[in-house]
Amino acid sequence: MSTEVKVPTLGESVTEATIGQWFKKAGDTVQADETIAELETDKVTVEVPAPASGVLSEILVKEGETVEVGALIAMIGAAGEGAAPKAAEPAKTADTPKADAKAPVTPGPASGATEGYGNASPAPSGSDTSLPSASSAGMNGGQMPAAPSAQKLMNERGLQAADVEGSGKRGQVLKGDVLDAIAKGVSSPAASATAAPAQARAPSTGDDASGEERVKMTRLRQTIAKRLKDAQNTAAMLTTFNEVDMTAVMQLRNRYKDVFEKKHGVKLGFMGFFTKAVTHALKEIPAVNAEIDGTDIIYKNYCHVGMAVGTDKGLVVPVIRNADERSIAGVEKELGRMAKLARDGQLAMSDMQGGTFTITNGGVYGSLMSTPILNAPQSGILGMHKIQERPMVVAGKIEIRPMMYLALSYDHRIVDGKEAVTFLVRVKESLEDPERLVLDL
């Protein structure tokens, strides 16, 4: 008896994924709950476990293809069956048309805000996941209607099926065809009337081409790129700077790091201090903890702080919920847990949603100063940087002090310059006099 392997539910707002990698090939023996494939979504990477023990008899979807939630991607047969002699009916993928274009389709759940980069931000809400009707799906004589995912993308870009050369059966337009057309500068007539089309990449010379490698962007990287650009295009983004003397925090850390780790089971880093300093400042300057929704401003009476974490697949932003209610030890524990999940590719959707403010630490890579991009729809992001000894004037004397530049990027539509500067000064004051954090000053 064969067991079906289907795409699992991927979380709120996620309706499709890409087969990133197969860890087994047809004919291999698999054990129940053993990871056999990896799915890439717009937000995270998801492992697909084997639902039963046996032999992976058929792989129905190749690496790089897009599949919908619930789609059949493989079959597992009883031990000893081996691989099937011929492929079965192909799985329904996001780039495969439905059997009946007139059949009603239930839209996917409304999308929530995705947290993408701390300079990383993720996908807008209210995406329409319903299928287009046959009349709008690009039917042209005997040509197949455009695939649902391709039609959705064409609708977003104002393109018609005639604008895109289809590579599917009977000339069907697939999502990859639309992406290729966009990359080549194809645009809708309305768009071309107001803006110049994107410039196509000039071909490389023969010598250079031999030294180049073309690799398709992962869905996560595509989402990061889109969200960063959307943030720049939407927000009135501005960055203000300050510097903080880290002497007091470093002395406090050195004095108590051993007993802290012994008691709490986690190392005492700088992020605990910065997070507490940020939450104190957010309470005083609520506009930095708010977001715009149409013509309304939504003030958040809680502090869910996103922490940008670098992984080999891109930058993600897990969220420490209710950071204002946690102790420094609580923040360090949660950050350690989230960072491990991020590095292992085990973050759930819920781990990256709902952030109200983001902290990104370029200092761990040696950055001295930067201007971080907002994690939309948030109105503020704090950039930490490298701690570097510099000569400073202290009480009329020049002393060598460990200094760090801080950068606050903010949405000037709802945060005034005075508020942004005051916020950064409050963070500076808390770090230079950490007793203020204990006394809630």
C-alpha positions in Angstrom: 0.0 0.0 0.0 1.4 3.4 -1.0 1.4 6.5 1.2 1.1 10.0 -0.3 3.6 12.7 0.5 1.9 16.1 0.4 3.0 19.7 1.0 2.2 20.5 4.6 0.3 23.6 5.9 3.0 26.3 5.8 1.4 28.9 8.1 -0.8 32.0 7.8 -0.8 33.7 4.4 1.6 31.1 2.8 -0.2 29.2 0.0 2.8 27.9 -2.1 6.4 27.0 -1.8 9.3 25.9 -4.0 11.0 22.4 -3.8 14.4 23.5 -2.6 16.1 20.1 -2.2 15.3 16.4 -2.2 17.4 14.5 0.4 16.3 11.2 -1.0 16.0 9.8 -4.5 13.4 7.4 -6.0 14.1 3.9 -4.7 15.7 5.0 -1.4 14.5 3.5 1.8 13.0 6.1 4.2 12.0 5.9 7.9 8.9 7.5 9.3 9.5 11.2 10.3 12.8 11.2 8.4 13.3 14.5 6.4 13.1 13.7 2.7 12.7 17.2 1.2 13.1 20.9 2.0 10.6 23.5 0.9 11.4 27.2 0.5 8.7 29.8 1.2 8.7 33.6 1.1 9.6 33.5 4.8 11.2 30.4 6.0 12.6 27.0 5.0 10.4 24.0 5.9 11.4 20.4 6.2 9.1 17.7 4.8 9.1 14.5 6.9 8.2 11.0 5.6 4.7 10.2 6.8 5.5 6.5 6.9 8.4 4.0 6.6 9.1 2.3 3.3 10.6 3.0 -0.1 10.4 6.4 -1.9 8.8 5.0 -5.0 8.1 8.2 -6.9 9.2 11.8 -6.8 6.5 13.8 -8.7 7.9 17.3 -8.4 11.4 18.3 -9.3 13.7 20.7 -7.4 13.0 24.3 -8.2 9.3 23.8 -9.1 6.5 25.6 -7.2 3.8 23.7 -5.4 0.7 24.7 -3.6 -0.2 23.7 0.0 -1.7 20.2 -0.1 -0.1 19.3 -3.4 1.1 15.7 -3.9 4.9 15.6 -4.4 5.9 12.0 -3.8 4.8 8.5 -3.0 6.1 6.0 -0.5 5.6 2.3 -1.1 6.0 -0.7 1.1 9.5 -1.9 1.7 10.8 -4.0 -1.3 8.5 -2.3 -3.9 11.3 -0.1 -5.4 10.8 2.8 -7.7 7.8 2.9 -10.0 8.5 1.9 -13.6 6.9 5.1 -14.9 5.8 8.4 -13.5 2.3 8.8 -12.3 0.1 11.7 -13.0 2.1 14.8 -12.1 1.4 16.7 -8.9 -0.7 19.8 -9.0 1.7 22.7 -8.8 1.2 26.4 -8.5 2.2 26.7 -12.2 -0.3 23.9 -13.3 -3.8 25.0 -14.3 -6.8 23.7 -12.5 -8.9 21.1 -14.3 -11.9 23.4 -14.4 -11.3 27.1 -14.6 -14.9 27.7 -13.6 -14.8 25.8 -10.4 -15.0 28.0 -7.3 -11.8 28.5 -5.4 -11.6 29.3 -1.8 -9.1 32.1 -1.2 -6.2 31.5 1.2 -6.2 33.0 4.7 -5.5 36.7 4.9 -1.8 37.5 5.1 -0.4 38.8 8.3 2.6 41.1 8.5 5.8 39.1 7.9 8.9 40.1 9.6 11.7 40.0 7.1 15.0 41.7 7.7 15.9 43.9 10.4 16.5 45.2 7.2 14.5 42.5 6.4 10.8 42.7 6.2 8.1 40.5 4.9 4.7 40.2 2.9 1.8 42.5 2.7 -1.6 41.5 4.0 -4.8 40.9 2.0 -3.2 39.0 -0.9 -5.8 37.7 -3.4 -5.2 34.0 -3.8 -8.3 33.2 -5.8 -8.0 32.0 -9.3 -8.8 34.2 -12.3 -11.8 33.4 -14.5 -11.2 31.8 -17.9 -11.9 35.1 -19.6 -9.1 36.9 -17.7 -6.7 34.0 -17.6 -5.1 34.8 -20.9 -6.9 32.3 -23.2 -5.9 32.9 -26.8 -7.4 30.5 -29.3 -6.1 27.0 -28.5 -3.5 28.4 -26.0 -3.8 27.2 -22.4 -4.8 29.8 -19.8 -2.0 31.3 -17.8 -1.1 29.4 -14.6 -2.8 30.8 -11.5 0.5 32.1 -9.9 1.5 33.6 -13.3 -1.9 35.3 -13.7 -1.7 36.7 -10.2 1.8 38.2 -10.9 0.7 39.6 -14.3 -2.3 41.2 -12.6 0.0 42.9 -10.1 2.2 44.2 -12.9 -0.6 45.1 -15.3 0.6 42.6 -18.0 -1.5 40.5 -20.4 -0.7 37.0 -21.5 0.2 38.4 -25.0 3.0 40.3 -23.3 4.7 37.2 -22.1 6.0 34.2 -24.1 4.8 31.0 -22.5 7.0 28.0 -22.1 4.4 25.5 -20.8 2.2 23.0 -22.7 0.4 24.7 -25.7 2.1 27.9 -24.9 0.9 28.2 -21.3 2.4 31.1 -19.4 4.1 30.0 -16.2 5.2 32.1 -13.3 8.8 31.7 -14.4 7.9 33.2 -17.8 6.4 36.3 -16.2 9.5 36.7 -14.0 11.7 36.4 -17.0 9.6 38.9 -18.9 9.8 41.4 -16.0 13.6 40.9 -15.8 13.8 41.7 -19.5 12.0 45.0 -19.0 8.5 44.1 -20.3 5.9 46.4 -18.7 2.2 47.2 -19.1 1.2 49.9 -21.6 0.0 52.1 -18.7 3.2 51.7 -16.8 5.4 52.4 -19.8 3.6 55.6 -20.4 4.7 56.9 -17.0 8.0 55.2 -16.4 10.8 53.7 -18.4 11.0 49.9 -18.4 13.6 48.2 -16.4 16.9 48.0 -18.3 17.8 44.5 -19.5 21.2 43.3 -18.4 23.9 43.8 -21.0 25.4 40.5 -22.2 28.9 39.7 -20.9 31.8 39.3 -23.2 33.0 35.8 -24.0 35.9 35.9 -21.6 33.7 37.2 -18.7 30.8 34.9 -19.4 33.0 31.9 -18.8 33.7 33.1 -15.3 30.1 33.8 -14.3 27.6 31.6 -12.6 23.9 32.3 -12.7 21.9 31.1 -9.7 18.2 31.6 -9.2 17.4 33.6 -6.1 15.7 31.7 -3.3 12.1 32.7 -2.4 13.5 34.1 0.9 16.0 36.3 -0.9 13.4 37.5 -3.4 11.1 38.5 -0.5 14.0 40.3 1.3 14.8 42.2 -1.9 11.2 43.2 -2.5 10.4 44.2 1.0 13.6 46.3 1.4 12.8 48.2 -1.8 9.1 48.6 -0.9 10.2 50.1 2.5 12.4 52.6 0.7 9.6 53.5 -1.8 6.8 53.8 0.9 8.3 55.4 4.0 9.8 58.9 4.4 12.9 57.3 5.8 15.5 59.3 7.7 18.4 58.2 9.9 19.8 60.0 13.0 23.1 59.1 14.7 24.6 59.2 18.1 27.4 57.5 20.0 27.5 55.7 23.3 30.3 55.2 25.8 30.2 51.4 26.5 32.5 51.6 29.6 29.7 51.2 32.2 28.0 48.3 30.4 31.3 46.5 29.7 32.5 46.9 33.3 29.1 45.6 34.6 29.2 42.7 32.2 32.8 41.7 33.1 32.0 41.9 36.8 28.9 39.6 36.7 29.2 37.5 33.5 30.4 34.4 35.3 27.8 34.4 38.1 25.1 35.4 35.6 25.9 32.4 33.3 26.0 30.1 36.3 22.6 31.2 37.6 20.7 31.6 34.3 22.5 29.1 32.0 23.1 31.7 29.3 25.9 34.1 28.6 25.5 37.8 29.4 25.9 39.7 26.1 25.1 43.2 25.0 21.8 42.5 23.4 20.0 42.2 26.8 21.1 45.7 27.8 20.2 47.2 24.4 16.8 45.6 24.3 15.9 46.9 27.8 17.2 50.3 26.9 15.1 50.3 23.7 11.9 49.2 25.5 12.4 52.0 28.1 12.8 54.5 25.3 9.8 53.1 23.4 7.5 53.7 26.4 8.6 57.4 26.4 8.4 57.9 22.7 5.4 55.8 21.5 5.5 57.1 17.9 8.7 55.0 17.3 6.6 51.9 18.4 3.7 52.7 16.0 2.7 52.1 12.4 0.6 53.7 9.7 -2.6 52.0 8.5 -4.1 54.2 5.7 -4.8 57.5 7.3 -4.6 56.1 10.9 -1.7 55.7 13.2 -1.7 52.5 15.3 0.1 52.9 18.6 1.3 49.6 20.2 1.0 49.4 23.9 3.4 46.4 23.9 7.0 45.9 22.8 7.7 43.0 20.4 11.3 43.5 19.5 12.7 41.9 16.3 16.3 40.8 16.3 18.0 40.6 12.9 19.9 37.3 12.7 22.2 36.4 9.8 21.9 32.9 8.3 23.5 31.2 5.3 20.2 31.7 3.4 19.6 35.3 4.3 18.8 37.7 7.1 15.7 36.9 9.2 14.1 38.7 12.1 12.7 36.5 14.9 10.7 38.5 17.4 11.1 38.6 21.2 7.5 39.1 22.3 6.8 41.4 25.3 10.4 42.3 25.6 9.5 45.1 28.0 8.2 42.6 30.5 11.3 40.4 30.4 14.4 40.6 32.5 17.9 40.9 30.9 18.3 37.2 31.5 14.9 36.5 29.9 15.9 38.5 26.8 19.2 36.7 26.5 17.6 33.2 26.9 14.9 34.0 24.3 17.4 35.5 21.9 19.7 32.5 22.2 16.8 30.1 21.5 15.6 32.2 18.5 19.1 32.5 17.0 19.6 28.7 17.2 16.3 28.1 15.4 17.2 30.6 12.7 20.6 29.0 12.1 19.0 25.6 11.9 16.2 26.8 9.6 13.6 25.8 12.2 11.9 29.2 12.7 8.1 29.0 12.6 6.0 31.7 10.9 4.8 32.9 14.3 8.4 33.4 15.4 8.8 36.2 12.9 5.4 38.0 13.0 4.1 40.9 15.1 7.3 42.9 15.7 6.9 46.5 16.6 10.5 47.6 16.5 13.8 46.0 15.2 17.4 45.9 16.4 20.1 45.0 13.9 23.8 44.5 15.0 26.2 45.0 12.2 29.0 45.4 14.7 29.4 41.6 14.9 30.6 41.7 11.3 32.9 44.8 11.9 30.6 47.5 10.7 31.5 50.9 12.1 28.4 52.8 10.8 25.4 52.1 8.6 21.9 53.4 7.8 19.6 50.4 8.3 16.4 50.1 6.3 13.0 50.0 8.0 11.4 46.6 8.7 8.0 47.7 7.3 5.4 48.5 8.6 7.4 49.4 11.7 8.4 53.0 12.1 11.9 52.5 13.6 15.0 50.3 13.5 18.1 50.7 15.6 21.5 49.8 14.2 24.3 48.8 16.6 27.9 48.8 15.4 31.4 47.9 16.3 32.8 48.9 19.7 36.0 50.8 19.0 38.4 52.6 21.4 38.6 56.3 20.6 40.0 59.3 22.4 37.2 61.2 24.1 37.1 64.3 26.3 35.9 63.4 29.8 35.8 66.1 32.5 38.2 68.2 30.5 40.7 65.4 30.0 41.3 63.1 27.0 40.7 59.5 27.8 40.5 56.3 25.7 36.9 55.0 25.8 35.2 52.1 24.1 32.7 53.8 21.9 29.8 52.6 19.6 27.9 54.5 17.0 24.2 54.1 17.1 21.9 54.7 14.1 18.1 55.1 14.3 16.3 54.9 11.0 12.7 56.1 11.3 9.6 56.9 9.3 9.4 60.7 9.2 5.7 60.5 8.3 4.8 59.7 11.9 8.1 60.3 13.9 9.3 63.9 14.1 13.0 64.7 14.3 12.7 65.8 17.9 11.1 62.4 18.9 13.7 60.4 17.0 16.6 62.3 18.5 15.1 62.1 22.0 14.6 58.3 21.6 18.2 57.8 20.7 19.4 60.0 23.6 17.3 57.9 26.0 18.9 54.7 24.7 22.4 56.3 25.1 21.6 57.5 28.7 20.4 54.0 29.7 23.5 52.3 28.4 26.0 54.8 29.8 24.3 54.6 33.2 22.8 51.1 33.3 21.5 51.6 36.9 18.7 53.5 35.2 17.5 50.2 33.7 17.3 48.6 37.2 15.5 51.7 38.7 13.2 52.1 35.7 14.3 55.7 35.1 
